[in-house]
């Protein structure tokens, strides 16, 4: 009986697709890289601060930056990333970055009355002053949202759709039985930059046919690499690749599907595309695992491609995995993989390619969420 049951289960299980060869995986990586972008948010401020003694001062407390990754899903400049990557930009004066900058301004402007207070009392006084309506109203933010291609070209971006991280409750409704139901964020955003015929990724139709142990690769801009003191800034826009496998199928706190992987993901990878071994996007890096304050590698999570498709629909765009750049690039990659290096060079040197490559990326070099974050001084 057990043998018959085992046979039935084996016969009914979908067969896994044959794994890609080494050259096919290399080709998939090369094809995908040009459409992966770096996303940078910077929040600066000028604050007019009134201290407890009535004295006022105008302070520029510096700026706070957020680094993330994304991918181009339409050649006219439509990009997908995580909601939490652009959350500081989207929230503006109501966000955590604004509060941090205001507290920093208060600490600078009111240093005289803070001197001599115990550390806990200083913190309490700073927070009380920063919370005053007058000081909140005196904070003027300077927000920028930039997208960088891997050739270093940068663009200002507009937010076309935004859903915050899963821990944020975005709506409360009732189910058919009248019970309250909380709707959580999906941690996805759609951005738009102004250009044409950009390199693009190809989205998989769905992620429900993935299987445990299936190979994948992640492309993005980990902050530890972008800001590495021993690396030249000349290569900071060259994305990094990590590899791994599907290690689980989970739900986030809002009940939405997420994919688990053992591929290395770290601050700055957030929003970066995750590909199957054929080069199709199956999801995007969304969050890692922490033990205390330490990131525990090998237990990372992705929003599935269905979430990306739904966000694109709400933004009013249909993803398109083809462009003039992508066709020319892929032809060159095909020649390169077949060791036809001179023909690949000729392909990349054609007038058509030269015109197209003005908007696109460089190389076939490869190196190795949450987000990377740094505070710069005034």
C-alpha distance (Angstrom), angle and dihedral (degrees) to the residues before:
residue distance angle dihedral
X1 . . .
X2 3.80 . .
X3 3.79 90.4 .
X4 3.81 91.8 52.2
X5 3.80 91.2 48.0
X6 3.79 91.4 49.8
X7 3.79 90.2 50.9
X8 3.83 91.8 50.4
X9 3.81 92.5 48.9
X10 3.79 91.8 48.1
X11 3.78 91.8 48.1
X12 3.81 93.0 49.1
X13 3.81 96.7 46.5
X14 3.83 115.0 97.4
X15 3.77 111.7 -109.5
X16 3.80 114.7 -114.7
X17 3.79 115.2 -118.6
X18 3.77 115.1 -106.5
X19 3.80 111.1 -91.4
X20 3.78 117.7 -105.5
X21 3.79 118.6 -103.6
X22 3.80 120.9 -116.0
X23 3.81 92.1 -99.8
X24 3.82 91.5 47.3
X25 3.80 90.4 51.6
X26 3.81 90.8 48.0
X27 3.80 89.6 50.0
X28 3.81 91.2 49.5
X29 3.82 91.1 52.4
X30 3.81 93.5 48.2
X31 3.81 91.7 47.8
X32 3.79 93.1 49.8
X33 3.81 102.1 45.3
X34 3.83 101.7 77.1
X35 3.82 92.6 59.7
X36 3.83 94.9 54.2
X37 3.79 113.2 98.7
X38 3.79 139.1 -168.2
X39 3.80 115.9 -125.0
X40 3.77 121.1 -157.2
X41 3.78 127.9 -172.2
X42 3.78 120.2 -171.1
X43 3.78 125.2 -174.8
X44 3.80 117.6 -168.6
X45 3.79 128.6 172.0
X46 3.78 148.4 -164.0
X47 3.80 112.9 -154.0
X48 3.79 131.0 -166.6
X49 3.79 102.9 -154.5
X50 3.79 129.2 -166.4
X51 3.80 113.9 -161.1
X52 3.81 127.2 -152.4
X53 3.82 92.4 -92.8
X54 3.82 91.1 55.6
X55 3.80 95.5 -106.1
X56 3.81 115.0 138.0
X57 3.77 131.4 -154.6
X58 3.79 136.6 176.7
X59 3.79 111.1 -130.1
X60 3.79 134.3 -178.4
X61 3.82 103.3 -155.3
X62 3.80 95.6 -170.1
X63 3.77 124.6 -113.6
X64 3.79 141.6 -73.6
X65 3.79 122.5 -138.3
X66 3.79 133.9 -155.6
X67 3.80 123.4 -161.3
X68 3.77 126.3 -160.2
X69 3.78 143.9 147.5
X70 3.78 135.4 -118.6
X71 3.79 144.1 165.3
X72 3.78 135.6 -124.3
X73 3.82 110.1 -114.9
X74 3.83 98.1 176.8
X75 3.83 128.1 33.4
X76 3.82 91.5 -127.0
X77 3.79 90.7 71.7
X78 3.82 106.0 -84.6
X79 3.80 112.0 151.0
X80 3.79 134.9 -174.3
X81 3.80 124.8 -149.5
X82 3.80 139.4 145.0
X83 3.77 121.9 -66.9
X84 3.80 91.4 -130.4
X85 3.82 91.3 57.5
X86 3.80 91.4 65.2
X87 3.81 96.4 27.6
X88 3.84 93.7 107.1
X89 3.81 90.2 52.0
X90 3.79 93.2 45.6
X91 3.80 96.5 46.5
X92 3.80 94.9 46.8
X93 3.81 113.4 170.5
X94 3.82 91.3 4.3
X95 3.78 93.6 57.5
X96 3.78 134.5 97.6
X97 3.82 92.8 -110.6
X98 3.81 91.6 57.6
X99 3.80 90.8 49.6
X100 3.79 91.0 49.7
X101 3.79 92.9 49.6
X102 3.80 92.0 48.5
X103 3.81 91.9 50.8
X104 3.78 89.5 49.3
X105 3.83 89.6 51.3
X106 3.81 91.4 49.2
X107 3.80 91.3 50.3
X108 3.79 89.9 53.4
X109 3.81 98.4 42.0
X110 3.80 96.2 43.8
X111 3.80 99.0 38.5
X112 3.81 91.5 125.6
X113 3.80 95.4 62.1
X114 3.80 92.3 40.4
X115 3.80 95.9 54.0
X116 3.78 111.8 103.0
X117 3.79 95.6 20.6
X118 3.80 118.1 119.9
X119 3.80 113.6 -102.5
X120 3.81 93.8 -105.4
X121 3.81 91.6 49.3
X122 3.82 90.8 48.3
X123 3.79 90.9 53.3
X124 3.80 91.6 48.1
X125 3.83 92.6 48.8
X126 3.82 92.6 47.7
X127 3.80 92.2 50.6
X128 3.81 92.3 47.1
X129 3.81 92.2 51.5
X130 3.80 92.4 44.7
X131 3.81 90.2 51.3
X132 3.80 94.2 55.2
X133 3.83 112.6 111.7
X134 3.80 91.5 -128.2
X135 3.78 94.3 55.5
X136 3.80 92.4 42.5
X137 3.79 89.3 53.1
X138 3.80 90.1 49.2
X139 3.81 93.6 61.7
X140 3.81 115.0 101.6
X141 3.80 115.1 -172.9
X142 3.79 129.1 -151.3
X143 3.83 107.3 -156.3
X144 3.79 126.3 -173.2
X145 3.80 130.3 -179.8
X146 3.80 114.8 -169.5
X147 3.79 133.4 179.2
X148 3.82 118.8 -155.9
X149 3.79 124.1 -162.5
X150 3.78 118.9 -147.3
X151 3.82 89.9 -103.1
X152 3.82 87.5 63.1
X153 3.79 96.5 -107.7
X154 3.80 111.0 140.7
X155 3.78 133.8 -157.0
X156 3.79 135.8 -172.9
X157 3.80 109.1 -116.8
X158 3.79 136.0 -147.7
X159 3.79 124.1 -146.7
X160 3.81 110.3 -123.2
X161 3.80 98.5 170.5
X162 3.79 132.5 10.0
X163 3.78 134.4 -175.3
X164 3.82 116.8 173.5
X165 3.82 126.8 -132.1
X166 3.79 120.0 -65.9
X167 3.81 93.9 -100.3
X168 3.83 90.4 65.1
X169 3.81 116.4 88.9
X170 3.79 107.0 -141.7
X171 3.83 99.9 177.7
X172 3.78 142.6 3.0
X173 3.78 120.3 -144.6
X174 3.79 138.4 156.1
X175 3.77 127.7 -109.5
X176 3.82 126.6 -132.5
X177 3.80 90.2 -81.1
X178 3.77 93.1 52.8
X179 3.80 94.5 -107.5
X180 3.82 117.2 141.9
X181 3.78 115.0 -102.7
X182 3.79 126.5 -166.6
X183 3.79 120.7 -146.9
X184 3.79 114.2 -149.4
X185 3.78 130.8 -158.2
X186 3.79 120.5 -92.5
X187 3.83 97.2 -144.8
X188 3.79 95.5 -125.7
X189 3.79 134.9 121.9
X190 3.79 136.4 -178.1
X191 3.81 118.4 -146.0
X192 3.80 131.7 -171.8
X193 3.80 129.6 -148.3
X194 3.79 125.5 -179.3
X195 3.80 112.6 -108.8
X196 3.81 140.7 93.6
X197 3.80 137.6 -127.1
X198 3.78 94.1 17.7
X199 3.82 122.1 166.0
X200 3.79 112.0 -88.1
X201 3.79 140.5 -163.5
X202 3.79 123.9 -129.6
X203 3.78 115.8 -121.9
X204 3.78 119.0 -142.1
X205 3.80 113.7 -122.1
X206 3.80 92.0 -120.1
X207 3.79 143.0 -19.2
X208 3.79 98.7 -136.0
X209 3.81 92.9 94.6
X210 3.81 93.7 59.4
X211 3.79 116.1 114.3
X212 3.78 135.5 -153.1
X213 3.79 111.9 -85.8
X214 3.80 94.0 22.7
X215 3.80 113.2 149.2
X216 3.80 120.7 -114.7
X217 3.78 140.3 163.6
X218 3.80 133.1 -143.9
X219 3.81 125.0 -147.1
X220 3.77 122.2 -166.5
X221 3.78 150.1 105.1
X222 3.81 110.7 -78.0
X223 3.77 109.5 -161.8
X224 3.80 93.3 -133.4
X225 3.81 88.0 63.4
X226 3.82 98.7 38.4
X227 3.81 92.2 52.0
X228 3.82 97.7 33.6
X229 3.80 108.9 141.2
X230 3.81 93.3 -145.0
X231 3.82 96.3 51.5
X232 3.79 124.8 86.2
X233 3.80 115.9 -113.0
X234 3.81 86.4 -134.6
X235 3.81 88.3 80.6
X236 3.82 99.9 37.8
X237 3.82 92.0 109.6
X238 3.79 92.8 54.1
X239 3.83 104.7 104.1
X240 3.79 123.8 -131.9
X241 3.81 127.4 -127.0
X242 3.79 127.7 -146.1
X243 3.78 126.2 178.7
X244 3.78 135.6 -150.5
X245 3.77 144.3 126.1
X246 3.78 141.4 -91.7
X247 3.81 104.2 -89.6
X248 3.79 103.2 173.1
X249 3.79 150.0 -7.8
X250 3.81 113.6 -127.7
X251 3.80 143.6 159.8
X252 3.79 125.3 -122.3
X253 3.82 122.7 -131.5
X254 3.79 89.2 -84.2
X255 3.80 92.5 56.1
X256 3.82 94.4 -107.6
X257 3.82 121.8 139.4
X258 3.79 117.5 -101.4
X259 3.79 129.2 177.4
X260 3.79 121.5 -131.1
X261 3.79 122.3 -143.8
X262 3.78 139.5 174.7
X263 3.83 91.6 -144.0
X264 3.80 112.4 122.0
X265 3.81 111.6 -98.8
X266 3.79 123.9 170.0
X267 3.80 140.6 164.1
X268 3.80 109.1 -46.4
X269 3.82 94.8 30.2
X270 3.80 89.7 87.0
X271 3.79 111.7 124.8
X272 3.78 92.4 12.4
X273 3.80 116.6 138.0
X274 3.79 122.5 -102.1
X275 3.80 116.1 -151.3
X276 3.76 135.8 -162.0
X277 3.79 115.8 -127.6
X278 3.82 90.2 -90.4
X279 3.81 92.1 59.9
X280 3.80 101.1 -104.8
X281 3.80 120.5 133.6
X282 3.80 110.7 -112.2
X283 3.81 96.5 171.6
X284 3.79 147.2 -38.3
X285 3.81 131.4 -97.6
X286 3.81 109.9 -99.8
X287 3.82 115.4 160.6
X288 3.78 142.6 -2.2
X289 3.82 132.3 -149.7
X290 3.80 124.5 -97.6
X291 3.77 132.7 -159.8
X292 3.77 103.6 -167.4
X293 3.81 103.9 -43.0
X294 3.79 94.5 -29.7
X295 3.81 124.1 100.0
X296 3.81 111.2 -126.3
X297 3.78 107.8 -147.7
X298 3.78 122.3 -145.0
X299 3.81 95.1 45.3
X300 3.80 105.8 79.7
X301 3.77 133.1 142.1
X302 3.80 140.8 -140.0
X303 3.77 135.5 -161.6
X304 3.82 106.4 -125.2
X305 3.79 124.3 -113.9
X306 3.82 90.2 -106.9
X307 3.82 88.7 67.5
X308 3.81 89.7 52.8
X309 3.80 92.1 49.3
X310 3.80 92.2 48.9
X311 3.82 91.7 49.8
X312 3.81 91.4 48.9
X313 3.79 90.0 51.7
X314 3.81 91.2 51.6
X315 3.80 89.2 49.2
X316 3.81 89.9 53.4
X317 3.79 99.5 -113.0
X318 3.78 132.7 115.1
X319 3.83 111.3 -145.3
X320 3.79 113.1 -116.5
X321 3.80 119.9 -164.6
X322 3.79 96.7 -163.4
X323 3.80 136.8 74.3
X324 3.79 137.9 151.1
X325 3.79 89.8 -101.4
X326 3.78 92.5 49.4
X327 3.82 93.5 50.1
X328 3.80 92.6 50.2
X329 3.79 93.1 43.0
X330 3.79 93.8 48.6
X331 3.81 91.2 49.8
X332 3.79 89.3 53.3
X333 3.81 90.7 48.2
X334 3.81 90.4 51.2
X335 3.80 90.6 53.8
X336 3.81 92.0 45.4
X337 3.81 93.5 50.5
X338 3.81 89.5 50.9
X339 3.84 88.3 54.5
X340 3.81 91.2 -111.9
X341 3.78 89.5 134.3
X342 3.80 97.9 158.8
X343 3.79 92.1 50.7
X344 3.80 89.3 47.5
X345 3.80 88.8 52.3
X346 3.81 91.0 49.1
X347 3.80 90.0 49.7
X348 3.80 91.0 52.2
X349 3.82 91.0 46.5
X350 3.81 97.5 53.9
X351 3.84 118.7 117.6
X352 3.80 90.2 -117.1
X353 3.79 91.0 53.7
X354 3.82 92.6 45.5
X355 3.79 91.2 54.2
X356 3.78 91.8 47.3
X357 3.79 96.7 43.3
X358 3.81 92.1 63.1
X359 3.80 86.6 84.5
X360 3.73 98.1 38.0
X361 3.70 149.5 67.2
X362 3.71 144.0 -79.5
X363 3.63 135.7 -128.4
X364 3.73 153.5 21.3
X365 3.81 90.6 -137.1
X366 3.79 114.3 121.4
X367 3.82 135.5 -162.6
X368 3.47 135.4 161.2
X369 15.06 142.1 -65.8
X370 2.70 142.8 -84.0
X371 3.78 99.7 33.5
X372 3.76 144.8 -86.1
X373 3.73 112.9 -110.9
X374 3.74 134.5 -174.7
X375 3.77 138.2 172.5
X376 3.77 119.6 -137.4
X377 3.75 123.3 -159.9
X378 3.78 125.6 -113.8
